[in-house]
Amino acid sequence: VQLQASGGGSVQPGGSLRLSCVASGSMFSIPDMGWYRQAPGKQRELVATISSGGSTNFGDSVKGRFTISRDNAKSTVYLQMSSLKPEDTAVYYCMVVVMKGGYEYDYWGQGTQVTVSS
């Protein structure tokens, strides 16, 4: 399974960015898709996840500012980030949970940099 993320970049505080991540390869189903982030000197933290049924979960620091969605037909997950703050600066990693042969496997993308700065 390969993950290809796009949409990172630099933005001013208060701005918006949209991240996308496409999963490809041998997959029976994708129960969960989501995003995590890691800032320099900090542990990787949850940003948001979404199940195949549309149930979502958000990290406390992004609630009310970020939304997550997915297109199951395209095996793609999106993260719409609004009202961005400097503390949102991090490398954002796409993650999927894939069902294969009756087992669940986690896959991670390479990461895309998001920088929020004036």
N, CA, C and O atoms as a printed pandas DataFrame, in Angstrom:
     atom_number atom_name residue_name chain_id  residue_number  x_coord  y_coord  z_coord
0              1         N          VAL        A               1    0.858   -1.177    0.000
1              2        CA          VAL        A               1    0.000    0.000    0.000
2              3         C          VAL        A               1    0.900    1.235    0.000
3              4         O          VAL        A               1    1.841    1.339    0.786
4              5         N          GLN        A               2    0.593    2.150   -0.884
5              6        CA          GLN        A               2    1.355    3.396   -0.964
6              7         C          GLN        A               2    0.416    4.563   -0.676
7              8         O          GLN        A               2   -0.753    4.559   -1.063
8              9         N          LEU        A               3    0.960    5.555    0.011
9             10        CA          LEU        A               3    0.208    6.759    0.326
10            11         C          LEU        A               3    0.915    7.949   -0.302
11            12         O          LEU        A               3    2.126    8.113   -0.151
12            13         N          GLN        A               4    0.163    8.768   -0.998
13            14        CA          GLN        A               4    0.709    9.960   -1.630
14            15         C          GLN        A               4   -0.038   11.172   -1.107
15            16         O          GLN        A               4   -1.213   11.374   -1.413
16            17         N          ALA        A               5    0.658   11.977   -0.313
17            18        CA          ALA        A               5    0.056   13.171    0.263
18            19         C          ALA        A               5    0.451   14.399   -0.547
19            20         O          ALA        A               5    1.518   14.446   -1.159
20            21         N          SER        A               6   -0.424   15.378   -0.536
21            22        CA          SER        A               6   -0.153   16.636   -1.222
22            23         C          SER        A               6   -0.898   17.763   -0.519
23            24         O          SER        A               6   -1.809   17.525    0.275
24            25         N          GLY        A               7   -0.495   19.000   -0.825
25            26        CA          GLY        A               7   -1.217   20.158   -0.338
26            27         C          GLY        A               7   -0.525   20.940    0.760
27            28         O          GLY        A               7   -1.030   21.985    1.170
28            29         N          GLY        A               8    0.610   20.474    1.250
29            30        CA          GLY        A               8    1.313   21.222    2.274
30            31         C          GLY        A               8    1.923   22.486    1.709
31            32         O          GLY        A               8    1.921   22.707    0.498
32            33         N          GLY        A               9    2.446   23.315    2.599
33            34        CA          GLY        A               9    3.074   24.545    2.159
34            35         C          GLY        A               9    3.145   25.554    3.277
35            36         O          GLY        A               9    3.020   25.212    4.453
36            37         N          SER        A              10    3.347   26.805    2.898
37            38        CA          SER        A              10    3.468   27.894    3.857
38            39         C          SER        A              10    2.248   28.800    3.755
39            40         O          SER        A              10    1.740   29.062    2.665
40            41         N          VAL        A              11    1.792   29.267    4.898
41            42        CA          VAL        A              11    0.614   30.126    4.933
42            43         C          VAL        A              11    0.747   31.070    6.123
43            44         O          VAL        A              11    1.424   30.760    7.103
44            45         N          GLN        A              12    0.099   32.214    6.025
45            46        CA          GLN        A              12    0.104   33.160    7.130
46            47         C          GLN        A              12   -0.909   32.757    8.197
47            48         O          GLN        A              12   -1.873   32.051    7.901
48            49         N          PRO        A              13   -0.698   33.196    9.426
49            50        CA          PRO        A              13   -1.694   32.913   10.476
50            51         C          PRO        A              13   -3.084   33.370   10.053
51            52         O          PRO        A              13   -3.259   34.441    9.471
52            53         N          GLY        A              14   -4.064   32.530   10.362
53            54        CA          GLY        A              14   -5.436   32.809    9.962
54            55         C          GLY        A              14   -5.799   32.253    8.604
55            56         O          GLY        A              14   -6.969   32.260    8.220
56            57         N          GLY        A              15   -4.813   31.772    7.874
57            58        CA          GLY        A              15   -5.051   31.247    6.544
58            59         C          GLY        A              15   -5.550   29.816    6.561
59            60         O          GLY        A              15   -5.786   29.231    7.618
60            61         N          SER        A              16   -5.707   29.261    5.357
61            62        CA          SER        A              16   -6.232   27.906    5.187
62            63         C          SER        A              16   -5.350   27.098    4.248
63            64         O          SER        A              16   -4.681   27.640    3.368
64            65         N          LEU        A              17   -5.369   25.804    4.457
65            66        CA          LEU        A              17   -4.715   24.849    3.560
66            67         C          LEU        A              17   -5.564   23.591    3.514
67            68         O          LEU        A              17   -6.298   23.283    4.453
68            69         N          ARG        A              18   -5.453   22.872    2.409
69            70        CA          ARG        A              18   -6.144   21.601    2.275
70            71         C          ARG        A              18   -5.126   20.522    1.912
71            72         O          ARG        A              18   -4.412   20.632    0.915
72            73         N          LEU        A              19   -5.076   19.494    2.729
73            74        CA          LEU        A              19   -4.210   18.355    2.471
74            75         C          LEU        A              19   -5.031   17.214    1.865
75            76         O          LEU        A              19   -6.201   17.024    2.197
76            77         N          SER        A              20   -4.397   16.473    0.979
77            78        CA          SER        A              20   -5.018   15.294    0.382
78            79         C          SER        A              20   -4.068   14.120    0.496
79            80         O          SER        A              20   -2.850   14.298    0.494
80            81         N          CYS        A              21   -4.617   12.931    0.594
81            82        CA          CYS        A              21   -3.787   11.732    0.644
82            83         C          CYS        A              21   -4.523   10.609   -0.080
83            84         O          CYS        A              21   -5.658   10.271    0.255
84            85         N          VAL        A              22   -3.853   10.044   -1.075
85            86        CA          VAL        A              22   -4.433    8.960   -1.862
86            87         C          VAL        A              22   -3.731    7.658   -1.504
87            88         O          VAL        A              22   -2.503    7.586   -1.481
88            89         N          ALA        A              23   -4.521    6.639   -1.225
89            90        CA          ALA        A              23   -3.993    5.306   -0.942
90            91         C          ALA        A              23   -4.137    4.439   -2.178
91            92         O          ALA        A              23   -5.169    4.462   -2.849
92            93         N          SER        A              24   -3.098    3.675   -2.474
93            94        CA          SER        A              24   -3.140    2.783   -3.630
94            95         C          SER        A              24   -2.452    1.469   -3.280
95            96         O          SER        A              24   -1.653    1.396   -2.347
96            97         N          GLY        A              25   -2.780    0.432   -4.051
97            98        CA          GLY        A              25   -2.169   -0.862   -3.801
98            99         C          GLY        A              25   -3.213   -1.904   -3.444
99           100         O          GLY        A              25   -4.406   -1.721   -3.687
100          101         N          SER        A              26   -2.743   -2.998   -2.863
101          102        CA          SER        A              26   -3.614   -4.121   -2.540
102          103         C          SER        A              26   -4.348   -3.860   -1.232
103          104         O          SER        A              26   -3.753   -3.891   -0.155
104          105         N          MET        A              27   -5.653   -3.600   -1.340
105          106        CA          MET        A              27   -6.450   -3.318   -0.157
106          107         C          MET        A              27   -7.820   -3.942   -0.330
107          108         O          MET        A              27   -8.425   -3.821   -1.395
108          109         N          PHE        A              28   -8.320   -4.612    0.706
109          110        CA          PHE        A              28   -9.685   -5.087    0.645
110          111         C          PHE        A              28  -10.642   -3.975    1.058
111          112         O          PHE        A              28  -11.674   -3.749    0.427
112          113         N          SER        A              29  -10.272   -3.289    2.133
113          114        CA          SER        A              29  -11.056   -2.154    2.594
114          115         C          SER        A              29  -10.173   -1.264    3.460
115          116         O          SER        A              29   -9.099   -1.668    3.905
116          117         N          ILE        A              30  -10.640   -0.070    3.681
117          118        CA          ILE        A              30   -9.903    0.899    4.500
118          119         C          ILE        A              30  -10.813    1.357    5.622
119          120         O          ILE        A              30  -11.564    2.317    5.449
120          121         N          PRO        A              31  -10.764    0.695    6.772
121          122        CA          PRO        A              31  -11.662    1.080    7.859
122          123         C          PRO        A              31  -11.445    2.513    8.346
123          124         O          PRO        A              31  -12.404    3.229    8.636
124          125         N          ASP        A              32  -10.187    2.923    8.434
125          126        CA          ASP        A              32   -9.901    4.239    8.988
126          127         C          ASP        A              32   -8.832    4.958    8.169
127          128         O          ASP        A              32   -7.902    4.334    7.657
128          129         N          MET        A              33   -8.975    6.251    8.055
129          130        CA          MET        A              33   -7.985    7.117    7.416
130          131         C          MET        A              33   -7.819    8.337    8.306
131          132         O          MET        A              33   -8.742    8.720    9.025
132          133         N          GLY        A              34   -6.649    8.943    8.258
133          134        CA          GLY        A              34   -6.492   10.109    9.104
134          135         C          GLY        A              34   -5.160   10.808    8.939
135          136         O          GLY        A              34   -4.351   10.489    8.068
136          137         N          TRP        A              35   -4.975   11.771    9.814
137          138        CA          TRP        A              35   -3.781   12.615    9.799
138          139         C          TRP        A              35   -3.216   12.738   11.204
139          140         O          TRP        A              35   -3.956   12.877   12.178
140          141         N          TYR        A              36   -1.907   12.686   11.293
141          142        CA          TYR        A              36   -1.166   12.967   12.507
142          143         C          TYR        A              36   -0.131   14.023   12.150
143          144         O          TYR        A              36    0.152   14.254   10.974
144          145         N          ARG        A              37    0.424   14.654   13.158
145          146        CA          ARG        A              37    1.457   15.652   12.891
146          147         C          ARG        A              37    2.548   15.585   13.954
147          148         O          ARG        A              37    2.336   15.124   15.076
148          149         N          GLN        A              38    3.713   16.060   13.555
149          150        CA          GLN        A              38    4.841   16.099   14.482
150          151         C          GLN        A              38    5.611   17.388   14.276
151          152         O          GLN        A              38    6.142   17.660   13.198
152          153         N          ALA        A              39    5.656   18.172   15.338
153          154        CA          ALA        A              39    6.427   19.410   15.330
154          155         C          ALA        A              39    7.835   19.117   15.849
155          156         O          ALA        A              39    8.039   18.130   16.555
156          157         N          PRO        A              40    8.805   19.963   15.507
157          158        CA          PRO        A              40   10.183   19.738   15.979
158          159         C          PRO        A              40   10.240   19.637   17.498
159          160         O          PRO        A              40    9.709   20.495   18.204
160          161         N          GLY        A              41   10.881   18.589   17.998
161          162        CA          GLY        A              41   11.053   18.416   19.425
162          163         C          GLY        A              41    9.835   17.907   20.167
163          164         O          GLY        A              41    9.840   17.821   21.395
164          165         N          LYS        A              42    8.777   17.566   19.417
165          166        CA          LYS        A              42    7.545   17.089   20.047
166          167         C          LYS        A              42    7.179   15.708   19.533
167          168         O          LYS        A              42    7.661   15.267   18.490
168          169         N          GLN        A              43    6.322   15.035   20.281
169          170        CA          GLN        A              43    5.847   13.719   19.862
170          171         C          GLN        A              43    4.791   13.872   18.772
171          172         O          GLN        A              43    4.132   14.905   18.652
172          173         N          ARG        A              44    4.654   12.816   17.988
173          174        CA          ARG        A              44    3.606   12.798   16.973
174          175         C          ARG        A              44    2.257   12.794   17.680
175          176         O          ARG        A              44    2.065   12.089   18.670
176          177         N          GLU        A              45    1.321   13.593   17.156
177          178        CA          GLU        A              45    0.017   13.698   17.810
178          179         C          GLU        A              45   -1.106   13.542   16.791
179          180         O          GLU        A              45   -0.932   13.790   15.598
180          181         N          LEU        A              46   -2.245   13.128   17.293
181          182        CA          LEU        A              46   -3.437   12.986   16.465
182          183         C          LEU        A              46   -3.914   14.349   15.982
183          184         O          LEU        A              46   -3.989   15.306   16.752
184          185         N          VAL        A              47   -4.233   14.420   14.698
185          186        CA          VAL        A              47   -4.926   15.594   14.168
186          187         C          VAL        A              47   -6.397   15.228   13.973
187          188         O          VAL        A              47   -7.278   15.847   14.569
188          189         N          ALA        A              48   -6.656   14.231   13.144
189          190        CA          ALA        A              48   -8.031   13.816   12.894
190          191         C          ALA        A              48   -8.056   12.456   12.222
191          192         O          ALA        A              48   -7.144   12.105   11.474
192          193         N          THR        A              49   -9.104   11.696   12.492
193          194        CA          THR        A              49   -9.330   10.430   11.794
194          195         C          THR        A              49  -10.782   10.359   11.354
195          196         O          THR        A              49  -11.652   11.039   11.897
196          197         N          ILE        A              50  -11.018    9.523   10.360
197          198        CA          ILE        A              50  -12.379    9.322    9.864
198          199         C          ILE        A              50  -12.548    7.863    9.482
199          200         O          ILE        A              50  -11.685    7.280    8.826
200          201         N          SER        A              51  -13.666    7.276    9.898
201          202        CA          SER        A              51  -13.932    5.877    9.585
202          203         C          SER        A              51  -14.587    5.765    8.215
203          204         O          SER        A              51  -14.965    6.767    7.609
204          205         N          SER        A              52  -14.717    4.533    7.738
205          206        CA          SER        A              52  -15.364    4.321    6.444
206          207         C          SER        A              52  -16.822    4.751    6.469
207          208         O          SER        A              52  -17.402    5.064    5.429
208          209         N          GLY        A              53  -17.415    4.765    7.665
209          210        CA          GLY        A              53  -18.795    5.201    7.805
210          211         C          GLY        A              53  -18.960    6.687    8.027
211          212         O          GLY        A              53  -20.079    7.198    8.072
212          213         N          GLY        A              54  -17.831    7.387    8.166
213          214        CA          GLY        A              54  -17.890    8.837    8.310
214          215         C          GLY        A              54  -17.747    9.350    9.731
215          216         O          GLY        A              54  -17.822   10.558    9.953
216          217         N          SER        A              55  -17.547    8.474   10.691
217          218        CA          SER        A              55  -17.326    8.931   12.066
218          219         C          SER        A              55  -15.956    9.584   12.170
219          220         O          SER        A              55  -14.967    9.073   11.644
220          221         N          THR        A              56  -15.915   10.725   12.860
221          222        CA          THR        A              56  -14.669   11.490   12.942
222          223         C          THR        A              56  -14.186   11.638   14.377
223          224         O          THR        A              56  -14.955   11.537   15.333
224          225         N          ASN        A              57  -12.905   11.878   14.489
225          226        CA          ASN        A              57  -12.270   12.102   15.785
226          227         C          ASN        A              57  -11.189   13.152   15.570
227          228         O          ASN        A              57  -10.406   13.055   14.625
228          229         N          PHE        A              58  -11.141   14.160   16.449
229          230        CA          PHE        A              58  -10.196   15.262   16.288
230          231         C          PHE        A              58   -9.349   15.442   17.531
231          232         O          PHE        A              58   -9.806   15.205   18.650
232          233         N          GLY        A              59   -8.099   15.867   17.323
233          234        CA          GLY        A              59   -7.290   16.285   18.437
234          235         C          GLY        A              59   -7.848   17.562   19.036
235          236         O          GLY        A              59   -8.430   18.380   18.322
236          237         N          ASP        A              60   -7.677   17.744   20.340
237          238        CA          ASP        A              60   -8.280   18.892   21.012
238          239         C          ASP        A              60   -7.807   20.225   20.420
239          240         O          ASP        A              60   -8.574   21.186   20.361
240          241         N          SER        A              61   -6.564   20.278   19.990
241          242        CA          SER        A              61   -6.005   21.550   19.540
242          243         C          SER        A              61   -6.549   22.004   18.182
243          244         O          SER        A              61   -6.352   23.156   17.795
244          245         N          VAL        A              62   -7.224   21.122   17.463
245          246        CA          VAL        A              62   -7.715   21.495   16.125
246          247         C          VAL        A              62   -9.238   21.487   16.030
247          248         O          VAL        A              62   -9.794   21.847   14.992
248          249         N          LYS        A              63   -9.912   21.085   17.091
249          250        CA          LYS        A              63  -11.370   21.025   17.055
250          251         C          LYS        A              63  -11.954   22.394   16.723
251          252         O          LYS        A              63  -11.551   23.411   17.287
252          253         N          GLY        A              64  -12.902   22.399   15.804
253          254        CA          GLY        A              64  -13.550   23.638   15.404
254          255         C          GLY        A              64  -12.812   24.393   14.313
255          256         O          GLY        A              64  -13.357   25.340   13.746
256          257         N          ARG        A              65  -11.590   23.998   14.008
257          258        CA          ARG        A              65  -10.820   24.687   12.958
258          259         C          ARG        A              65  -10.520   23.783   11.764
259          260         O          ARG        A              65  -10.420   24.260   10.634
260          261         N          PHE        A              66  -10.381   22.507   12.006
261          262        CA          PHE        A              66  -10.057   21.550   10.942
262          263         C          PHE        A              66  -11.261   20.647   10.686
263          264         O          PHE        A              66  -12.027   20.337   11.598
264          265         N          THR        A              67  -11.411   20.235    9.446
265          266        CA          THR        A              67  -12.397   19.216    9.109
266          267         C          THR        A              67  -11.716   18.118    8.297
267          268         O          THR        A              67  -10.742   18.365    7.586
268          269         N          ILE        A              68  -12.244   16.908    8.416
269          270        CA          ILE        A              68  -11.695   15.771    7.691
270          271         C          ILE        A              68  -12.814   15.121    6.904
271          272         O          ILE        A              68  -13.948   15.027    7.375
272          273         N          SER        A              69  -12.491   14.679    5.714
273          274        CA          SER        A              69  -13.469   13.997    4.878
274          275         C          SER        A              69  -12.728   12.940    4.052
275          276         O          SER        A              69  -11.499   12.929    3.979
276          277         N          ARG        A              70  -13.512   12.061    3.436
277          278        CA          ARG        A              70  -12.885   11.032    2.615
278          279         C          ARG        A              70  -13.778   10.685    1.438
279          280         O          ARG        A              70  -15.001   10.810    1.504
280          281         N          ASP        A              71  -13.153   10.252    0.377
281          282        CA          ASP        A              71  -13.850    9.761   -0.807
282          283         C          ASP        A              71  -13.490    8.288   -0.929
283          284         O          ASP        A              71  -12.396    7.947   -1.379
284          285         N          ASN        A              72  -14.406    7.418   -0.530
285          286        CA          ASN        A              72  -14.102    5.989   -0.501
286          287         C          ASN        A              72  -13.841    5.435   -1.901
287          288         O          ASN        A              72  -13.013    4.540   -2.069
288          289         N          ALA        A              73  -14.530    5.953   -2.887
289          290        CA          ALA        A              73  -14.336    5.475   -4.246
290          291         C          ALA        A              73  -12.931    5.769   -4.764
291          292         O          ALA        A              73  -12.397    5.045   -5.603
292          293         N          LYS        A              74  -12.347    6.848   -4.246
293          294        CA          LYS        A              74  -11.002    7.259   -4.680
294          295         C          LYS        A              74   -9.935    6.907   -3.648
295          296         O          LYS        A              74   -8.759    7.214   -3.845
296          297         N          SER        A              75  -10.335    6.263   -2.545
297          298        CA          SER        A              75   -9.386    5.914   -1.467
298          299         C          SER        A              75   -8.575    7.141   -1.056
299          300         O          SER        A              75   -7.355    7.078   -0.907
300          301         N          THR        A              76   -9.263    8.231   -0.881
301          302        CA          THR        A              76   -8.615    9.515   -0.605
302          303         C          THR        A              76   -9.193   10.134    0.657
303          304         O          THR        A              76  -10.399   10.088    0.899
304          305         N          VAL        A              77   -8.309   10.710    1.450
305          306        CA          VAL        A              77   -8.720   11.442    2.647
306          307         C          VAL        A              77   -8.237   12.880    2.520
307          308         O          VAL        A              77   -7.147   13.148    2.016
308          309         N          TYR        A              78   -9.074   13.791    2.988
309          310        CA          TYR        A              78   -8.791   15.226    2.902
310          311         C          TYR        A              78   -8.767   15.837    4.300
311          312         O          TYR        A              78   -9.511   15.415    5.185
312          313         N          LEU        A              79   -7.919   16.818    4.486
313          314        CA          LEU        A              79   -7.895   17.589    5.728
314          315         C          LEU        A              79   -7.973   19.058    5.357
315          316         O          LEU        A              79   -7.041   19.614    4.776
316          317         N          GLN        A              80   -9.084   19.676    5.696
317          318        CA          GLN        A              80   -9.255   21.105    5.471
318          319         C          GLN        A              80   -8.874   21.828    6.751
319          320         O          GLN        A              80   -9.491   21.637    7.799
320          321         N          MET        A              81   -7.854   22.654    6.648
321          322        CA          MET        A              81   -7.340   23.363    7.811
322          323         C          MET        A              81   -7.647   24.850    7.661
323          324         O          MET        A              81   -7.265   25.470    6.669
324          325         N          SER        A              82   -8.330   25.412    8.637
325          326        CA          SER        A              82   -8.685   26.822    8.625
326          327         C          SER        A              82   -8.221   27.484    9.912
327          328         O          SER        A              82   -7.885   26.816   10.890
328          329         N          SER        A              83   -8.208   28.805    9.890
329          330        CA          SER        A              83   -7.775   29.574   11.071
330          331         C          SER        A              83   -6.453   29.043   11.604
331          332         O          SER        A              83   -6.291   28.811   12.802
332          333         N          LEU        A              84   -5.528   28.859   10.699
333          334        CA          LEU        A              84   -4.250   28.256   11.076
334          335         C          LEU        A              84   -3.457   29.167   12.002
335          336         O          LEU        A              84   -3.482   30.393   11.886
336          337         N          LYS        A              85   -2.757   28.522   12.919
337          338        CA          LYS        A              85   -1.942   29.209   13.914
338          339         C          LYS        A              85   -0.488   28.782   13.755
339          340         O          LYS        A              85   -0.216   27.719   13.198
340          341         N          PRO        A              86    0.445   29.588   14.233
341          342        CA          PRO        A              86    1.861   29.179   14.160
342          343         C          PRO        A              86    2.112   27.827   14.813
343          344         O          PRO        A              86    2.984   27.074   14.379
344          345         N          GLU        A              87    1.344   27.518   15.863
345          346        CA          GLU        A              87    1.554   26.227   16.543
346          347         C          GLU        A              87    1.042   25.041   15.736
347          348         O          GLU        A              87    1.235   23.896   16.146
348          349         N          ASP        A              88    0.400   25.283   14.610
349          350        CA          ASP        A              88    0.022   24.206   13.698
350          351         C          ASP        A              88    1.185   23.792   12.802
351          352         O          ASP        A              88    1.095   22.807   12.069
352          353         N          THR        A              89    2.259   24.539   12.865
353          354        CA          THR        A              89    3.437   24.200   12.058
354          355         C          THR        A              89    3.972   22.834   12.457
355          356         O          THR        A              89    4.284   22.590   13.623
356          357         N          ALA        A              90    4.074   21.950   11.477
357          358        CA          ALA        A              90    4.506   20.574   11.738
358          359         C          ALA        A              90    4.613   19.831   10.419
359          360         O          ALA        A              90    4.208   20.330    9.370
360          361         N          VAL        A              91    5.163   18.635   10.493
361          362        CA          VAL        A              91    5.058   17.706    9.382
362          363         C          VAL        A              91    3.787   16.893    9.596
363          364         O          VAL        A              91    3.592   16.293   10.653
364          365         N          TYR        A              92    2.938   16.881    8.597
365          366        CA          TYR        A              92    1.666   16.178    8.685
366          367         C          TYR        A              92    1.773   14.844    7.964
367          368         O          TYR        A              92    2.206   14.776    6.813
368          369         N          TYR        A              93    1.370   13.781    8.660
369          370        CA          TYR        A              93    1.474   12.435    8.131
370          371         C          TYR        A              93    0.088   11.855    7.897
371          372         O          TYR        A              93   -0.776   11.902    8.772
372          373         N          CYS        A              94   -0.107   11.316    6.723
373          374        CA          CYS        A              94   -1.320   10.578    6.401
374          375         C          CYS        A              94   -1.191    9.151    6.926
375          376         O          CYS        A              94   -0.120    8.548    6.849
376          377         N          MET        A              95   -2.272    8.623    7.452
377          378        CA          MET        A              95   -2.274    7.256    7.973
378          379         C          MET        A              95   -3.541    6.555    7.520
379          380         O          MET        A              95   -4.619    7.151    7.519
380          381         N          VAL        A              96   -3.417    5.290    7.136
381          382        CA          VAL        A              96   -4.594    4.487    6.824
382          383         C          VAL        A              96   -4.499    3.147    7.526
383          384         O          VAL        A              96   -3.411    2.601    7.710
384          385         N          VAL        A              97   -5.640    2.631    7.912
385          386        CA          VAL        A              97   -5.761    1.269    8.418
386          387         C          VAL        A              97   -6.422    0.459    7.320
387          388         O          VAL        A              97   -7.533    0.767    6.889
388          389         N          VAL        A              98   -5.733   -0.578    6.872
389          390        CA          VAL        A              98   -6.169   -1.363    5.730
390          391         C          VAL        A              98   -6.469   -2.789    6.169
391          392         O          VAL        A              98   -5.735   -3.391    6.952
392          393         N          MET        A              99   -7.568   -3.307    5.642
393          394        CA          MET        A              99   -7.908   -4.713    5.872
394          395         C          MET        A              99   -7.370   -5.548    4.724
395          396         O          MET        A              99   -7.671   -5.301    3.556
396          397         N          LYS        A             100   -6.557   -6.556    5.086
397          398        CA          LYS        A             100   -6.044   -7.489    4.073
398          399         C          LYS        A             100   -5.991   -8.872    4.705
399          400         O          LYS        A             100   -5.397   -9.049    5.768
400          401         N          GLY        A             101   -6.603   -9.845    4.060
401          402        CA          GLY        A             101   -6.549  -11.215    4.550
402          403         C          GLY        A             101   -7.117  -11.380    5.945
403          404         O          GLY        A             101   -6.710  -12.273    6.687
404          405         N          GLY        A             102   -8.055  -10.522    6.299
405          406        CA          GLY        A             102   -8.683  -10.621    7.594
406          407         C          GLY        A             102   -7.931   -9.920    8.719
407          408         O          GLY        A             102   -8.338   -9.984    9.879
408          409         N          TYR        A             103   -6.852   -9.262    8.378
409          410        CA          TYR        A             103   -6.073   -8.550    9.384
410          411         C          TYR        A             103   -6.018   -7.061    9.047
411          412         O          TYR        A             103   -6.173   -6.661    7.893
412          413         N          GLU        A             104   -5.794   -6.253   10.084
413          414        CA          GLU        A             104   -5.649   -4.826    9.910
414          415         C          GLU        A             104   -4.155   -4.464    9.910
415          416         O          GLU        A             104   -3.369   -4.992   10.697
416          417         N          TYR        A             105   -3.796   -3.559    9.014
417          418        CA          TYR        A             105   -2.420   -3.078    8.915
418          419         C          TYR        A             105   -2.438   -1.553    8.870
419          420         O          TYR        A             105   -3.297   -0.955    8.223
420          421         N          ASP        A             106   -1.482   -0.928    9.563
421          422        CA          ASP        A             106   -1.321    0.525    9.515
422          423         C          ASP        A             106   -0.275    0.878    8.472
423          424         O          ASP        A             106    0.768    0.232    8.376
424          425         N          TYR        A             107   -0.563    1.906    7.696
425          426        CA          TYR        A             107    0.404    2.436    6.744
426          427         C          TYR        A             107    0.501    3.942    6.931
427          428         O          TYR        A             107   -0.485    4.626    7.207
428          429         N          TRP        A             108    1.715    4.428    6.774
429          430        CA          TRP        A             108    1.977    5.863    6.961
430          431         C          TRP        A             108    2.592    6.455    5.709
431          432         O          TRP        A             108    3.407    5.819    5.040
432          433         N          GLY        A             109    2.191    7.687    5.396
433          434        CA          GLY        A             109    2.799    8.417    4.303
434          435         C          GLY        A             109    4.118    9.053    4.742
435          436         O          GLY        A             109    4.494    8.984    5.913
436          437         N          GLN        A             110    4.808    9.668    3.793
437          438        CA          GLN        A             110    6.116   10.253    4.077
438          439         C          GLN        A             110    6.028   11.561    4.829
439          440         O          GLN        A             110    7.011   11.980    5.441
440          441         N          GLY        A             111    4.913   12.202    4.804
441          442        CA          GLY        A             111    4.777   13.470    5.507
442          443         C          GLY        A             111    4.842   14.657    4.569
443          444         O          GLY        A             111    5.566   14.649    3.573
444          445         N          THR        A             112    4.082   15.665    4.904
445          446        CA          THR        A             112    4.103   16.917    4.143
446          447         C          THR        A             112    4.208   18.081    5.132
447          448         O          THR        A             112    3.513   18.115    6.148
448          449         N          GLN        A             113    5.073   19.017    4.820
449          450        CA          GLN        A             113    5.355   20.127    5.736
450          451         C          GLN        A             113    4.280   21.196    5.638
451          452         O          GLN        A             113    3.900   21.620    4.547
452          453         N          VAL        A             114    3.803   21.617    6.783
453          454        CA          VAL        A             114    2.905   22.774    6.879
454          455         C          VAL        A             114    3.583   23.802    7.777
455          456         O          VAL        A             114    3.939   23.505    8.917
456          457         N          THR        A             115    3.757   24.998    7.259
457          458        CA          THR        A             115    4.393   26.077    8.002
458          459         C          THR        A             115    3.451   27.270    8.077
459          460         O          THR        A             115    2.993   27.783    7.056
460          461         N          VAL        A             116    3.168   27.703    9.304
461          462        CA          VAL        A             116    2.295   28.853    9.511
462          463         C          VAL        A             116    3.133   29.960   10.134
463          464         O          VAL        A             116    3.578   29.858   11.277
464          465         N          SER        A             117    3.334   31.001    9.370
465          466        CA          SER        A             117    4.225   32.068    9.827
466          467         C          SER        A             117    3.894   33.355    9.105
467          468         O          SER        A             117    3.491   33.353    7.942
468          469         N          SER        A             118    4.075   34.464    9.823
469          470        CA          SER        A             118    3.882   35.767    9.197
470          471         C          SER        A             118    5.190   36.293    8.629
471          472         O          SER        A             118    5.222   37.384    8.060
